[in-house]
Amino acid sequence: MSKILFSFLNLIAFISFNAQSFEYSRSWGTYIGPVDVTSWTESATKTMLFDNQNNIHLTGTARGYPNNYPTSYYDQFRVGNGGQGFKINPSLMNTTNTVAAKLNPYGNVEAYEYYNYLLDNDGYRKKLKYIDHNNNYYYEYAAFINNLPIAPTQNAWLQNSNHPQLGTVLAKHSPNGTLLWATYLPVGNQTYIYGLLANISIAEDESGNIYLAGSSDIKQNIATPGTFQDTYQLLYNQTTEILNGYIVKLNSNGEKIWGTYFPSQIYNLKYYNNSLYIVGGQEPTGNQYNIASTNAFQSVPDNFNLQKFNAENGTRLWGTYYGHSDGSSRINSIDVNETGVYVMGDAQSNTTTQGYFGTSGTHQATNAGSYDLFLSKFNYSGERIWSTYFGGTGLDQAYSCMQPLALNGNDIYITGWTYGLGNNLATPETYKSSPTLNTNLATNQFFVKFNSNGQRIWASYYGDSSLGYNLPINIAVNNSSLYLYGETLATTGYSTPNSWQPQIIDPNNQKKNVAFVAKFDLTNLSTSENNKSEKLILYNNPNNGNFSLEGNILEKETCTIKLYDMTGKFIHSQTLEKNKYQNIYLKEKLLRGTYMVQVNDSKNNNLANIKMIVKN
């Protein structure tokens, strides 16, 4: 009887999980920028960041040679007064410029900038690395030292570059752009020699301290006594000396509190509840420190490892290898929240390693093809709670996806792409429940939602199929909305009517990657949000620029309104007094036309977006 009841309950759970409806609708989608671009620069930095106005900040690269387009082709995409003119150096076969873009919540581009990638003796590279909870911006600058636009500030961590000619600086700017502090970063000389981007992760705690993780060959001014590894090691990959990893804690003024080396390269760093979680790489020859701690989940060495550090003092709490050596596996991302520690990546499984990343009771306990994605959950003590594969008979990967994992409470989102003929990965009644093409040469991108118990809620494709390979797609959650950012070759399926860039601009039809970005909003607001927004009423619509708002929430919280025109241009912002009835006087400021009135609560959560017509 108990077995029958257990089977019945499992059936009910299965039906419940697989009957979940897709709760989002696409608000807008657009192509952005020239052809031959990437949606990433290096793996340590999120490729999508958000400020407290819910603007989206994107990073990427654009290659200018050998595309046979003049600089004017690339410069036509520039928006705003920042950045540099696109640079092409025919003597370099891979002429790359970094890209920085900013879009408002309605999908309109407010900035699109290029920065030279150490191509010549002029220019510099600038990259947004992080935005903290106070809306301060952290930028990384790299150039010949004489060309750096920012110099280290007094008392900040490192005052000198470890390279005689080149330097990399991390600078903290206030929301209005004022420089708060700046420090050199201990970038290894190999980074400059091979023209690489510094792979440096940044995290922040509740007090405004920041944590940096990367790799370096500097033997002084990093480690402090009493931390996990307080001395530099000579490490080797066969006979080649390689860098030590490091973690450094800086206070809100950029002064070092503690630092530690680490035996392997560090790929990702996350902060949660006074602890640091990192993804490390392969153990090199010459290491004298244990990467796996006592009673680790996996003590057998592999190409990747997971670590937890005490954020107060830099001591290691636990460590484990994670992966298998038969076939190959790769950790792409780690994230932590109130429900646990989540790790996702790619797994190429041979017969002897089938099922390594799968546990019973999850969505997919064994791999379906030679290449699948995996998603694993650990507790804060380093014990694996569950793990699941996601994939089919095609080649399914998150390779080149620099932001393929996003958490929102109990909801876990992942992205990836599948190449070649395979079974359908999507669930019914989602945004796109089947691929446009299912052939040997087609790539299809997808995004998936899991719950915190390892059950798939839904899966959907995005965009049309591309006849190409290695087309990453990234995901982020901000203010209850989903954002997708990636690359495609497809000329349809990625833009909405009247979007910023509805078509790929490629006069010579070179058919190279172009970037895209899209926003999905909840179809129905949650109960609490709906209760707030349904009572907001805008009177006098149409009006002459003067209008009124009414709502119970307006007397309970200090709300703000923001006005945009229909191109997405910001027009006006105003903080409201706590009154149920609000009179707004903008007759002298607003011209005839249509506007979007955005009302936000005291936590900057969006309550309502109301279209308003002004007839002067």
C-alpha positions as CSV (number, residue, x, y, z in Angstrom):
1,M,0.0,0.0,0.0
2,S,2.8,2.4,0.9
3,K,4.6,1.7,-2.4
4,I,1.4,2.5,-4.3
5,L,0.9,5.7,-2.3
6,F,4.5,6.7,-2.9
7,S,4.2,6.0,-6.6
8,F,0.9,8.0,-6.7
9,L,2.5,11.0,-5.0
10,N,5.5,10.9,-7.4
11,L,3.1,10.8,-10.3
12,I,1.2,13.9,-8.9
13,A,4.5,15.7,-8.4
14,F,5.6,14.8,-11.9
15,I,2.4,16.1,-13.4
16,S,2.6,19.2,-11.3
17,F,6.2,20.0,-12.3
18,N,5.5,19.4,-15.9
19,A,2.3,21.3,-16.0
20,Q,3.9,24.6,-15.0
21,S,3.0,27.4,-17.3
22,F,5.5,29.8,-18.8
23,E,4.9,33.0,-16.8
24,Y,6.8,35.5,-18.9
25,S,6.2,37.3,-22.1
26,R,8.8,39.1,-24.2
27,S,8.6,42.9,-23.7
28,W,11.2,43.7,-26.3
29,G,14.2,42.3,-28.2
30,T,16.8,44.0,-30.3
31,Y,20.0,43.4,-32.2
32,I,22.8,45.6,-31.0
33,G,26.0,46.7,-32.8
34,P,28.1,45.6,-35.7
35,V,28.9,42.1,-37.0
36,D,31.8,39.9,-35.7
37,V,31.2,40.6,-32.0
38,T,31.3,38.6,-28.8
39,S,28.9,38.9,-25.9
40,W,31.8,38.4,-23.4
41,T,35.3,39.6,-22.6
42,E,36.5,37.2,-19.9
43,S,34.8,34.7,-17.6
44,A,35.2,36.4,-14.2
45,T,32.9,39.4,-14.9
46,K,29.2,39.2,-15.5
47,T,28.4,40.3,-19.1
48,M,25.2,42.0,-17.9
49,L,25.1,44.3,-14.9
50,F,22.2,46.5,-13.6
51,D,22.2,49.9,-11.8
52,N,19.5,51.1,-9.4
53,Q,17.6,52.7,-12.3
54,N,17.2,49.2,-13.8
55,N,19.4,50.2,-16.8
56,I,21.3,47.3,-18.4
57,H,25.0,47.5,-18.8
58,L,26.6,45.1,-21.4
59,T,30.1,44.2,-22.2
60,G,31.6,42.5,-25.2
61,T,34.2,42.8,-28.0
62,A,34.1,43.7,-31.7
63,R,36.7,42.6,-34.2
64,G,37.6,45.0,-37.0
65,Y,39.9,43.0,-39.2
66,P,39.8,41.2,-41.6
67,N,36.1,42.2,-42.1
68,N,37.0,44.7,-44.8
69,Y,34.7,47.3,-43.3
70,P,36.0,50.9,-42.6
71,T,36.0,52.4,-39.2
72,S,32.9,54.4,-40.2
73,Y,30.9,51.2,-40.3
74,Y,31.7,50.5,-36.7
75,D,31.4,54.1,-35.5
76,Q,27.8,54.4,-36.9
77,F,26.7,52.3,-33.8
78,R,28.3,54.7,-31.3
79,V,25.9,56.4,-29.0
80,G,26.8,59.1,-26.5
81,N,30.0,61.0,-26.0
82,G,32.1,58.4,-24.2
83,G,34.5,55.9,-25.5
84,Q,36.9,56.1,-28.4
85,G,36.7,55.8,-32.2
86,F,36.8,52.3,-33.4
87,K,40.4,51.3,-34.2
88,I,41.6,49.0,-37.0
89,N,45.2,47.9,-37.2
90,P,45.8,45.8,-40.4
91,S,49.2,44.6,-39.0
92,L,47.3,42.6,-36.4
93,M,45.3,39.8,-37.7
94,N,42.9,39.9,-34.8
95,T,42.1,43.6,-34.2
96,T,39.7,43.7,-31.3
97,N,38.0,46.6,-29.5
98,T,36.1,46.2,-26.3
99,V,32.5,47.2,-26.3
100,A,30.4,48.9,-23.5
101,A,26.7,49.5,-23.9
102,K,23.9,50.8,-21.7
103,L,20.2,50.3,-22.4
104,N,17.3,51.7,-20.4
105,P,14.6,49.4,-19.2
106,Y,12.6,49.9,-22.4
107,G,15.4,48.6,-24.6
108,N,16.7,51.9,-26.0
109,V,20.4,52.3,-26.2
110,E,21.8,55.3,-24.2
111,A,25.5,54.5,-24.7
112,Y,27.5,52.3,-27.1
113,E,31.2,52.8,-26.7
114,Y,34.4,51.3,-28.0
115,Y,37.7,51.1,-26.2
116,N,41.0,50.1,-27.8
117,Y,42.4,46.8,-26.8
118,L,46.1,47.7,-26.3
119,L,46.3,47.9,-30.1
120,D,48.8,50.7,-30.3
121,N,50.7,53.2,-28.1
122,D,47.5,55.3,-27.7
123,G,44.1,54.7,-26.2
124,Y,43.2,52.5,-23.3
125,R,40.8,49.8,-22.3
126,K,37.9,50.5,-19.9
127,K,35.6,47.9,-18.6
128,L,32.7,48.0,-16.1
129,K,33.4,45.2,-13.6
130,Y,30.9,45.7,-10.9
131,I,28.0,47.9,-9.6
132,D,27.6,47.8,-5.8
133,H,24.4,48.2,-3.7
134,N,25.1,52.0,-3.4
135,N,25.2,52.3,-7.2
136,N,29.0,52.9,-7.2
137,Y,30.7,51.8,-10.4
138,Y,34.0,49.8,-10.5
139,Y,35.9,50.1,-13.7
140,E,39.1,48.4,-14.9
141,Y,41.4,50.5,-17.0
142,A,44.4,49.0,-18.9
143,A,46.9,50.8,-21.1
144,F,50.5,51.9,-21.4
145,I,51.1,53.6,-18.1
146,N,51.5,57.0,-19.6
147,N,48.1,56.6,-21.3
148,L,46.1,55.5,-18.2
149,P,43.3,58.1,-17.5
150,I,43.3,57.1,-13.8
151,A,46.2,57.0,-11.3
152,P,46.2,55.2,-8.0
153,T,44.9,57.3,-5.1
154,Q,46.7,57.8,-1.8
155,N,46.4,54.9,0.7
156,A,44.8,52.5,-1.9
157,W,46.1,49.0,-2.1
158,L,48.8,49.0,-4.8
159,Q,50.6,52.2,-5.8
160,N,52.8,50.8,-8.6
161,S,52.3,48.5,-11.6
162,N,54.3,45.3,-11.7
163,H,55.0,45.8,-15.4
164,P,57.6,48.4,-16.5
165,Q,55.4,49.8,-19.3
166,L,51.8,48.5,-18.9
167,G,49.4,48.9,-16.1
168,T,45.9,47.8,-15.0
169,V,43.9,50.0,-12.6
170,L,40.7,49.3,-10.7
171,A,38.8,52.5,-9.9
172,K,35.7,53.1,-7.8
173,H,33.4,55.9,-9.0
174,S,30.4,57.4,-7.3
175,P,27.0,57.3,-9.1
176,N,27.7,60.8,-10.6
177,G,31.2,59.7,-11.8
178,T,33.4,61.2,-9.1
179,L,36.5,59.1,-8.5
180,L,36.5,57.6,-4.9
181,W,39.6,55.6,-5.1
182,A,41.9,53.7,-7.5
183,T,44.5,51.0,-7.1
184,Y,46.8,49.1,-9.5
185,L,45.9,45.4,-9.9
186,P,48.6,42.7,-9.7
187,V,48.1,41.5,-13.3
188,G,50.5,38.8,-14.3
189,N,53.0,39.7,-17.1
190,Q,51.7,36.8,-19.1
191,T,48.4,38.7,-19.4
192,Y,50.2,41.5,-21.2
193,I,52.5,39.3,-23.2
194,Y,49.6,37.4,-24.8
195,G,47.2,40.4,-25.0
196,L,44.7,38.9,-22.6
197,L,42.0,40.5,-20.5
198,A,42.6,40.3,-16.8
199,N,40.4,37.6,-15.3
200,I,39.5,39.3,-12.1
201,S,36.3,38.6,-10.1
202,I,34.7,41.2,-7.7
203,A,32.2,40.6,-4.9
204,E,30.9,42.9,-2.2
205,D,29.6,42.4,1.4
206,E,27.0,44.3,3.4
207,S,29.5,46.8,4.8
208,G,30.8,47.9,1.4
209,N,34.1,45.9,1.6
210,I,35.0,44.3,-1.7
211,Y,36.8,41.1,-2.6
212,L,39.0,40.6,-5.6
213,A,40.1,37.3,-7.0
214,G,42.5,36.6,-9.9
215,S,45.9,35.3,-10.7
216,S,49.3,37.0,-10.4
217,D,53.1,36.5,-10.4
218,I,53.7,39.3,-7.8
219,K,55.4,37.8,-4.8
220,Q,54.8,40.7,-2.4
221,N,52.0,43.0,-1.2
222,I,49.2,40.4,-1.7
223,A,49.2,37.8,1.2
224,T,48.9,38.6,4.9
225,P,49.9,36.3,7.8
226,G,47.4,33.8,9.1
227,T,45.5,33.4,5.8
228,F,45.1,30.1,3.9
229,Q,48.3,30.6,1.8
230,D,50.4,33.4,3.0
231,T,53.5,32.8,0.8
232,Y,53.9,32.7,-3.0
233,Q,54.7,29.3,-4.5
234,L,56.6,28.4,-7.6
235,L,54.1,26.4,-9.6
236,Y,54.5,24.7,-13.0
237,N,52.5,23.4,-15.9
238,Q,55.0,20.7,-16.9
239,T,58.1,22.9,-17.2
240,T,56.4,26.3,-17.6
241,E,56.1,28.5,-14.5
242,I,52.5,29.6,-14.0
243,L,50.7,32.2,-11.8
244,N,49.4,31.8,-8.3
245,G,45.7,32.6,-7.7
246,Y,44.9,35.2,-5.0
247,I,42.0,36.7,-3.0
248,V,42.2,40.1,-1.5
249,K,39.8,42.0,0.7
250,L,39.7,45.8,0.5
251,N,37.7,48.2,2.6
252,S,35.3,50.7,1.2
253,N,38.2,53.1,0.8
254,G,40.3,50.7,-1.3
255,E,42.7,49.8,1.5
256,K,43.8,46.2,1.9
257,I,42.4,44.3,4.9
258,W,43.8,40.8,4.1
259,G,45.0,38.8,1.2
260,T,45.8,35.1,0.4
261,Y,47.4,33.2,-2.4
262,F,45.7,30.1,-3.8
263,P,47.3,27.2,-5.6
264,S,45.3,27.3,-8.8
265,Q,43.8,29.9,-11.1
266,I,40.5,31.3,-9.8
267,Y,37.7,31.6,-12.3
268,N,34.7,32.9,-10.2
269,L,34.1,34.5,-6.8
270,K,30.8,34.9,-4.9
271,Y,30.1,36.4,-1.5
272,Y,27.2,35.2,0.8
273,N,26.7,35.6,4.5
274,N,30.3,36.3,5.6
275,S,31.7,33.6,3.3
276,L,33.4,33.5,-0.1
277,Y,32.8,30.8,-2.6
278,I,35.2,30.3,-5.5
279,V,35.7,28.1,-8.5
280,G,39.3,27.1,-9.0
281,G,41.2,25.4,-11.7
282,Q,43.6,22.5,-12.2
283,E,46.2,21.8,-9.5
284,P,49.6,22.6,-10.8
285,T,52.9,20.8,-10.2
286,G,54.7,22.1,-7.1
287,N,51.7,22.8,-5.0
288,Q,52.2,22.3,-1.2
289,Y,48.7,23.1,-0.1
290,N,45.7,20.7,0.0
291,I,43.0,21.8,-2.4
292,A,40.6,19.2,-1.0
293,S,39.9,19.5,2.7
294,T,39.3,16.6,5.1
295,N,36.1,14.7,4.3
296,A,35.7,16.6,1.0
297,F,32.9,15.6,-1.4
298,Q,35.7,14.6,-3.9
299,S,39.3,14.1,-2.9
300,V,40.4,12.8,-6.3
301,P,42.1,15.6,-8.3
302,D,40.3,17.0,-11.3
303,N,40.4,20.1,-13.6
304,F,38.1,22.2,-11.3
305,N,37.6,22.7,-7.6
306,L,35.2,24.5,-5.3
307,Q,36.3,26.4,-2.1
308,K,34.7,28.2,0.8
309,F,36.6,30.9,2.6
310,N,35.9,32.9,5.8
311,A,35.4,36.5,4.6
312,E,36.5,37.9,7.9
313,N,40.1,36.6,7.9
314,G,40.9,34.7,4.7
315,T,41.1,31.2,6.1
316,R,39.8,28.3,4.2
317,L,36.6,26.6,5.5
318,W,36.4,23.7,3.1
319,G,37.5,22.6,-0.4
320,T,36.6,19.9,-2.9
321,Y,37.5,18.8,-6.4
322,Y,34.4,18.6,-8.6
323,G,34.4,16.8,-11.9
324,H,35.7,13.6,-13.5
325,S,38.8,12.8,-15.5
326,D,37.3,10.2,-17.8
327,G,35.9,12.4,-20.6
328,S,35.9,16.0,-19.5
329,S,33.8,18.5,-17.5
330,R,34.0,22.2,-17.0
331,I,32.4,24.5,-14.4
332,N,31.0,27.6,-16.1
333,S,29.4,29.4,-13.2
334,I,28.7,29.4,-9.4
335,D,26.1,31.4,-7.5
336,V,24.9,31.4,-3.9
337,N,21.7,32.6,-2.2
338,E,19.5,31.7,0.8
339,T,18.6,28.3,-0.7
340,G,22.2,27.0,-1.2
341,V,25.2,26.9,-3.5
342,Y,24.7,26.2,-7.2
343,V,27.2,25.2,-9.7
344,M,26.6,24.6,-13.4
345,G,28.7,23.7,-16.4
346,D,29.4,21.2,-19.2
347,A,30.0,17.5,-19.1
348,Q,31.4,15.3,-21.8
349,S,30.8,11.8,-20.5
350,N,32.3,8.5,-21.4
351,T,30.7,5.2,-20.5
352,T,32.5,5.0,-17.1
353,T,31.4,8.5,-16.0
354,Q,27.8,8.4,-17.1
355,G,25.6,9.7,-14.2
356,Y,28.4,11.4,-12.3
357,F,26.5,14.7,-12.4
358,G,23.1,13.1,-11.8
359,T,21.3,12.1,-8.6
360,S,18.0,10.3,-8.3
361,G,14.8,12.3,-8.0
362,T,16.1,15.2,-10.1
363,H,15.1,16.2,-13.7
364,Q,17.7,14.1,-15.5
365,A,19.8,11.6,-13.5
366,T,21.9,10.4,-16.5
367,N,23.3,12.1,-19.5
368,A,21.4,11.8,-22.7
369,G,24.2,12.5,-25.1
370,S,28.0,12.8,-25.2
371,Y,27.7,16.5,-24.3
372,D,25.2,17.8,-21.7
373,L,24.9,20.6,-19.2
374,F,24.8,19.9,-15.5
375,L,23.4,21.8,-12.5
376,S,24.4,20.9,-9.0
377,K,23.4,22.1,-5.6
378,F,25.6,22.0,-2.5
379,N,24.9,23.1,1.0
380,Y,27.0,25.7,2.9
381,S,29.1,22.8,4.4
382,G,30.2,21.5,1.0
383,E,27.9,18.5,0.8
384,R,26.3,17.9,-2.5
385,I,22.5,17.9,-2.1
386,W,21.5,17.0,-5.7
387,S,22.7,17.2,-9.2
388,T,21.0,16.9,-12.6
389,Y,21.9,16.9,-16.3
390,F,20.1,18.9,-18.9
391,G,20.4,17.9,-22.5
392,G,19.4,15.6,-25.3
393,T,21.0,13.7,-28.1
394,G,22.5,16.8,-29.7
395,L,25.7,18.5,-28.6
396,D,24.4,20.6,-25.7
397,Q,26.7,23.1,-24.0
398,A,27.1,26.4,-22.0
399,Y,30.5,26.9,-23.5
400,S,31.4,30.6,-24.1
401,C,28.3,31.6,-22.0
402,M,29.8,33.9,-19.4
403,Q,26.6,34.3,-17.4
404,P,24.6,31.1,-17.9
405,L,23.3,30.9,-14.3
406,A,20.9,33.2,-12.4
407,L,19.2,32.8,-9.1
408,N,16.0,34.4,-7.8
409,G,15.0,32.8,-4.5
410,N,13.9,29.3,-5.2
411,D,14.1,29.8,-9.0
412,I,17.2,28.8,-10.8
413,Y,17.7,29.7,-14.5
414,I,20.3,28.4,-16.9
415,T,21.1,28.9,-20.5
416,G,23.0,27.1,-23.2
417,W,23.0,26.1,-26.9
418,T,22.6,22.9,-28.8
419,Y,24.4,22.0,-32.0
420,G,23.3,19.4,-34.5
421,L,20.3,17.0,-34.8
422,G,18.7,16.2,-31.5
423,N,15.5,15.7,-29.6
424,N,13.3,18.6,-28.6
425,L,14.6,20.2,-25.3
426,A,11.7,22.6,-24.8
427,T,8.5,22.0,-22.8
428,P,5.0,22.8,-24.3
429,E,3.4,26.2,-24.2
430,T,6.6,28.1,-23.5
431,Y,8.0,31.1,-25.4
432,K,9.3,28.9,-28.2
433,S,8.5,25.2,-27.8
434,S,10.4,23.8,-30.7
435,P,13.5,24.8,-32.8
436,T,13.1,26.4,-36.1
437,L,15.6,24.0,-37.7
438,N,16.7,20.6,-36.3
439,T,19.5,19.6,-38.6
440,N,23.2,18.6,-38.3
441,L,24.5,22.1,-38.9
442,A,22.1,24.1,-36.9
443,T,22.6,25.8,-33.5
444,N,19.6,26.5,-31.2
445,Q,19.8,28.5,-28.0
446,F,17.7,27.8,-24.9
447,F,16.8,28.9,-21.4
448,V,15.5,26.8,-18.6
449,K,13.9,27.2,-15.2
450,F,14.5,24.8,-12.3
451,N,13.3,24.9,-8.7
452,S,15.6,24.5,-5.7
453,N,14.9,20.7,-5.6
454,G,16.4,20.0,-9.0
455,Q,13.1,19.7,-10.9
456,R,12.8,21.4,-14.3
457,I,9.8,23.8,-14.3
458,W,10.0,24.7,-18.0
459,A,12.4,24.9,-20.9
460,S,12.2,27.2,-24.0
461,Y,14.2,27.9,-27.1
462,Y,15.0,31.5,-28.0
463,G,15.4,33.0,-31.4
464,D,15.6,31.3,-34.8
465,S,18.2,28.7,-35.7
466,S,21.7,29.7,-36.8
467,L,23.8,27.7,-39.3
468,G,26.9,28.1,-37.2
469,Y,28.7,26.9,-34.0
470,N,29.5,28.3,-30.6
471,L,26.8,30.9,-30.2
472,P,26.5,31.7,-26.5
473,I,23.5,33.1,-24.6
474,N,23.5,34.6,-21.1
475,I,20.8,35.2,-18.6
476,A,20.1,37.6,-15.7
477,V,17.2,38.3,-13.4
478,N,16.5,41.9,-12.3
479,N,13.5,43.4,-10.7
480,S,11.5,40.2,-11.5
481,S,12.3,40.5,-15.2
482,L,14.4,38.0,-17.3
483,Y,17.1,39.3,-19.6
484,L,18.9,37.4,-22.4
485,Y,22.1,38.5,-24.1
486,G,24.1,36.7,-26.6
487,E,25.2,36.2,-30.2
488,T,23.5,34.9,-33.3
489,L,23.7,34.5,-37.1
490,A,20.0,34.4,-37.6
491,T,18.3,37.4,-39.2
492,T,14.9,36.7,-37.6
493,G,13.5,35.8,-34.2
494,Y,15.5,38.2,-32.1
495,S,14.0,41.7,-32.5
496,T,10.6,43.2,-31.9
497,P,8.9,45.8,-34.1
498,N,10.2,49.3,-33.6
499,S,13.1,48.1,-31.5
500,W,16.4,49.9,-31.3
501,Q,18.0,47.8,-34.0
502,P,15.4,45.6,-35.7
503,Q,17.8,44.1,-38.3
504,I,21.4,43.0,-38.6
505,I,23.4,45.7,-40.4
506,D,25.9,43.8,-42.6
507,P,26.2,45.5,-46.1
508,N,28.6,42.8,-47.4
509,N,26.6,39.9,-46.0
510,Q,29.6,38.5,-44.2
511,K,27.3,36.4,-41.9
512,K,29.3,36.8,-38.7
513,N,28.0,36.9,-35.2
514,V,25.9,39.8,-34.1
515,A,24.8,40.6,-30.5
516,F,21.2,40.6,-29.3
517,V,19.5,41.5,-26.0
518,A,15.9,40.8,-24.9
519,K,13.7,41.4,-21.9
520,F,10.9,39.2,-20.6
521,D,8.4,40.5,-18.0
522,L,6.0,38.5,-15.9
523,T,2.7,38.1,-17.6
524,N,0.9,38.5,-14.3
525,L,2.3,40.4,-11.3
526,S,2.5,38.6,-8.0
527,T,-0.3,39.2,-5.5
528,S,1.6,41.7,-3.5
529,E,2.8,43.6,-6.5
530,N,-0.7,43.5,-8.0
531,N,-2.3,44.8,-4.9
532,K,0.0,47.8,-5.0
533,S,-0.3,48.6,-8.7
534,E,-4.0,48.0,-9.3
535,K,-4.9,51.0,-7.1
536,L,-2.7,53.4,-8.9
537,I,-4.8,55.7,-11.1
538,L,-3.5,58.5,-13.4
539,Y,-6.1,61.3,-13.9
540,N,-6.3,63.7,-16.8
541,N,-5.1,61.5,-19.6
542,P,-4.7,63.1,-22.1
543,N,-3.5,66.3,-20.4
544,N,-1.5,69.4,-20.9
545,G,1.5,68.2,-18.8
546,N,-0.2,68.6,-15.5
547,F,-1.8,65.4,-14.1
548,S,-2.6,63.6,-10.9
549,L,-1.9,60.2,-9.4
550,E,-4.0,58.4,-6.8
551,G,-3.2,55.2,-4.8
552,N,-3.1,53.8,-1.3
553,I,0.6,52.9,-1.7
554,L,1.5,56.5,-2.3
555,E,0.7,57.4,1.4
556,K,2.4,54.3,2.8
557,E,5.8,54.6,1.0
558,T,8.0,57.2,-0.5
559,C,7.5,56.5,-4.1
560,T,9.2,58.0,-7.2
561,I,8.0,58.7,-10.7
562,K,10.1,58.7,-13.9
563,L,9.0,59.9,-17.3
564,Y,10.4,58.7,-20.6
565,D,9.4,59.7,-24.1
566,M,8.6,56.8,-26.5
567,T,12.2,56.6,-27.8
568,G,13.2,55.7,-24.2
569,K,14.8,59.1,-23.5
570,F,14.7,60.0,-19.9
571,I,12.7,63.2,-19.3
572,H,12.0,63.7,-15.6
573,S,12.3,62.2,-12.2
574,Q,10.5,63.2,-9.0
575,T,10.2,61.9,-5.4
576,L,6.7,62.0,-4.1
577,E,5.5,63.0,-0.7
578,K,3.5,60.5,1.3
579,N,0.0,61.4,0.2
580,K,-2.7,59.3,-1.4
581,Y,-3.3,62.1,-4.0
582,Q,-0.4,63.5,-5.9
583,N,-0.6,66.5,-8.3
584,I,2.3,66.6,-10.8
585,Y,2.9,69.9,-12.6
586,L,5.0,69.5,-15.8
587,K,3.1,71.8,-18.2
588,E,6.2,73.9,-18.8
589,K,8.5,70.9,-19.3
590,L,6.6,68.5,-21.5
591,L,6.0,68.9,-25.2
592,R,3.1,67.5,-27.2
593,G,3.5,63.7,-27.5
594,T,3.3,60.3,-25.8
595,Y,5.1,59.5,-22.6
596,M,5.6,56.5,-20.3
597,V,5.1,57.3,-16.6
598,Q,7.0,54.8,-14.4
599,V,6.0,54.6,-10.7
600,N,8.5,52.9,-8.3
601,D,8.1,52.1,-4.6
602,S,10.6,52.9,-1.9
603,K,12.8,50.0,-2.8
604,N,12.8,51.0,-6.5
605,N,10.6,48.1,-7.5
606,N,8.4,49.0,-10.4
607,L,4.7,49.4,-9.4
608,A,3.2,50.6,-12.7
609,N,4.0,51.8,-16.2
610,I,1.3,54.1,-17.5
611,K,1.2,55.5,-21.1
612,M,0.3,59.2,-21.0
613,I,-0.6,61.6,-23.8
614,V,0.2,65.3,-23.7
615,K,-1.8,67.6,-25.9
616,N,-0.6,71.2,-25.5
